[in-house]
Amino acid sequence: MRNIGIIGLVLFIASCKPVVKLPVEEEFGWLEANWVSTDGKMGEDWTYISAEDRLEGSGWELQSGDTVQTEIMQILSRRDKLFFMADTGEGSPVYFEITEKGSGYFVAGNPFHDFPTRIEYRRTGDRLNATAANDDRTVNFVFVRK
């Protein structure tokens, strides 16, 4: 009887999927910088938080000559998936699963969010293109490294 319990425990442990923490800095370090829109009216500042292995971004814009934070963003690993998180402070943060990534770009999606359902970042040299889109609308942002 004792052997059956041990065998059952071994089979249970073997069937559990291990949690894999994905390396955020290695995959997304290219985003870490201060980025300003080409008209200078908005930007994003990205910093790597090593203790938590995540990137944190702060979106801002100029309003009546003052800099106002508009959004907190993160790129983080949860279980065995990577996410882009956006928090505008107007409700719960929204998570977009990163479905595609490569050297200097990523695409993230959340089909249950109204707008955007898709977010894309692409870096070419000192230029960063960010796109927020759904089936009906696309908004493009162009930033340069500060």
C-alpha angles and dihedrals in degrees: 000000000000091000091055090054092050092047090049091050092049091049091048093051092045091052094053114101110233117238109245119202109210119217106250097182094051093048101039108021088113088074095057106110143080110279126193127190116249090251092049094234099112142016151165127234115201125194131177114234102204097187089062099028094233139116117236123201132191118202117205142172137190114253117180090338094308125109110238125189108233104175145007115217134185138186108207145156120242116182104316098334136083122226140191108214124197124191118182092174091244097104138324120344114263120228123209118192113231104235101169132029141161144145104332100349146072139179122208131184144191112179091189096061118090099220126034108016091168132040124187131184123189126178124199112177108303093346126093124193118196123186130192114190150155131181093285106035142032126193119191127199124192120200135178126208111262 
